[in-house]
């Protein structure tokens, strides 16, 4: 399969991934849902980690080859698990309280925050085209806030909006940290994916227990979408890494295609969850996507 079709497939799965999270979170406790999705992914990775240690040559695909790493690398990946866990905790709470057609476009502004952090901490200088992209995203975001008011969501004081922004910013920090882990430290992508997922599942165990023993725990009910969340994200990543591994693949096109997953999430929010103001939100989503394309 061509790298472009693989990238499109990955974007579609990411769009469904957001929809599955929204489905599982409806009238449900956040922490058990988050843990269930992560644990499902971890249960997939654990056998491959053992398989890689015993007979790596017999693995079905190089993506599942979990390279052996040392104690320092495990510590660095544990820090990544804590960072991703924070981002997902914020994102799950934000997604629970906001319409899908508002929450996912906010998350789609991630590349803008990545550039902002790179300028602030690494002294990088964006090109005029990238500054135009940032400006377009900010304008679309402002217009989005005006549309949100029609649903009683005031961006400057809504808790869900701040949670989604927090999730997006910590996600941007995680992206920069990934660059450090993969390029500076030289950890293989499969090892990063596998070990941080396993570490995150372990890290969430006490968090889930504490959330269930609080003074007013949210009710929890099992939903089929909970494990599918983890499987869908894993499948999206498999297609993504399969795409970028092809010799003729263009990462400058793969990244924007993957970010277009917000279109799938937006459409599912409109048609599956019957969310309102589809045309106004749609124009804002197009503005954000256009800005992201300028950042690429």
N, C-alpha and C positions, 0 to 999 in steps of 0.2 A: 504494500500500500504506500502511496506517495506521502511525503512528509506534510504536504498541505492538507490532505484528507485526514491524516492523523491529528493534525493541529485543530482542525474543525471538530473532529470527534472529541478531542479533549475539552474544547470550549463548550460543546453541547453538554458533556457530562458535568462540567463545573456549574453550568446553569441549573441542571437538575439537582446538583449537590445543594445549592442554596435553597431550592424549592423543598427538598427533602428535610432540610433543617427546619424550615418554617412549618412544615407539616407536623414534624415530631414535637415541636415546641408548643403547639397550640394547646392551651390549658394544661401544661405539663411543667414539671420541675426542670430547671436548666442543667444543673450539675449531673444528674444521672443520664440525661440525653447526651451531653458532651462526653461523658466517660464511656457510654455505650458505643458511640461512633469511633472513638479513639481505640477502645479495646478491641473492636472488630478488626481494625487495621493491624493492631499489634499481634493479634492471633494469626493473621496471615503472614506477618514478617518473622515471627519466632521460628517456625519450621525452616524457613529459608536461611535464617541465620545459622541454625544448626547444620543444615545441608551444606552451606558454604564452607563451614569449618571442616566437614568430613570429606566431601567430594565435590568441590566447586566446578570441576570439568563436566559433571553430568547435569548441571542446572539447565532448565528449559530455555532460559534467556539470560543474557549478561546483566540485565536490569536487576535480577534477583540475586546477584552475587554480592553478598554482604561481606565486604572486605574486613579482615581482622584489624582492629585498632588498639592503641595503647590506653593506659589510664588517663593521660592528659587529654587525649581526644575524646574519651568518654565523658570527662568532666566538662569539656567545651560543648558537647552535644547535650549534656544535662542542662546547661545554661540555655541552650536553644529551646529545649523542651519547656523550660520555665517561661521563656519569652513568648513562645507560640501559645502555651497554655493561657497566659495572660491575655493575649490578643484574641484567642477564641472565646475565652470567658466573656470578655467585653462584647465581642461580636454576637455571641449567642443571646446574651441579655438584650442587646440592642435590637436584634432581629425579632425577638419575641414581642417586643413592645411597639415595633414599627411595621407598617405595611411593607411587603416584599418589594414593591415597586418604588419605595423610597430608600429602604435600607441598602439594597445592593448597589444602586448608583452611587451612594455615599462611599461604599467600599471600593468602587471602581476608580475613585480619585487617588488610590494608592501610589501610582507612579509619580504624581505631583509631590506627595509627601516624601517619597524617596529622593527626589531631586532636591527638595528643600533641605533635607537632612545632609545630603552629600555636599551642598553648598555651605551649610553651617559648620559641619564637623570636619570635612575633608578638603575644603577650599576649592571645590570644583566650580567651573564657570560654565553655566548653561549657554547654549547657542541662542541667537535671536529667535530661531524657530521654536526652541524649547520654551523660551519666555512667552512666546505667543501662545503655546499650548497651555502653560500655567494660567495665563490671563483668561483664555477661553474656558478652562475648567472652573475658575473662580466665578466668572460671569454666569455660567450654567448653574453652578452651585447656588448662587444668589437667587436666580430665577426659581430654582427648585424650592428654596425656602419660601418664596411667595406662593407657589403652588401648594406647598405643604400646609399653609395656613388655612386653606379651604377645607382641610380635614382636621383642623384643630391642632396641628403640629407646628409649634413655633420653634424654629431652629435655634434661636438664641437662648432658649431656656428649657427645651425638651430633653429629658434625661436620656431617652433612647437615641437621640441624635448625637449627644455627647459620648455615649457608649460606643456608637458606630465609628465616630471620629477617633476615639481612643483606640479602638480595634484596628483601624486603618493605619494610624501612626505607629503603633507597636508592630503591625505587620510590615511596615516600611523599614523599621529598625531591623526586623528579622531578615528582610531581604538583603540589607547591607551586611548583616552578620553571616548570611549564607555565602556571600561573596568572599568574606574573610575565611570561612571554613573550607570552601571549595578551592579557592585560588591561592590564598596565603598558606594555610595549613596543609592543603592538598588531600583532604578526605574525599573518598569516592562518593558520588551522589547517592548510590544505593545504601552505603553505610550511614550517611547523614539521614536519609529517609527512614531507614529501618530502626536505627538506635534511638533517634529522637522520638519516634512514635512509641517505642517500647518504654522509654524513660517517661514520656508524658503520661502513658497509661498508669504507670506506677505512682507518678506524682499526683495523679488525680484521685487515687484511692482514698487517702486521708481527707481530701477536700470533699469528696462525696459523703463520707461518713459524718464529717462535721456539719455538712449542710442538712443532713437528715436528722441530726440530733439537736438542731437549733430550736429556739423557743417557738417558732412558727414556720415549720417546714412546708414548702409547697407540695401539693399532692403529686404523686408520680404514678403514671400508668404506662405499661409497656406498649410500644408501637412498632410495627414492622419496619418503619422507616429508620429506626435508630441504628441498627447494624448496617443497613444499606447506605447510610451516610458515609461510613468509613470505607465500604467497598467501592462506592462511586468515586470518592476522592482518590483512592488507590488506582482505580482503572484510568482516571483522567491523567494521573502522573505517569502511568505506564505508556499511554499514548504519547504524552509530551516528550518523555525521554527517548522513545522510539523515533519520534520525529527529528529531534535535534541530533540523534546519532547518525542520520543519513548524511553522506558526504556532500550532497548538493543542497542541503537544508539551509534556509536563510533565516537566521534568528531574528533579523530585523522585521520579518513578516510573521514569524511564529508567535512572538510576544503580543503584537496587537491582535492577532486572531484569537489567542487565548483570552485576552481581556474582553473580547466581544461576548464572552459568556454572560455579561450583564444584560444583553439583549434577550437571551433565553430566560433569565431570571425575571426580567421585567415583564415579558409576555406571559409567563406562567402566573405572575402576580395578578396581572390584569384579567386573564381568562380563567385561571384555576381558582383563584381566591376572590374573584369579582371585585377587585380594587378599582377605585374611581379615578377620574381625571386622566384618562389614558393618553389623550392627545397632548395635553400640556406637559405631562411627565415625559412622554415620548420625545418631544422636542428637546427637553433638558438632557435626557439620556444621549441623544444624538450629539448634543453639544459637548458632553463629557467625553464621549468616544472620540470625537474629532480632536479634542484637546489632547487626549492620550496618544492618538496617532501622531500628533505633532511632537510629542515627547520622545517617541521611539527613535 
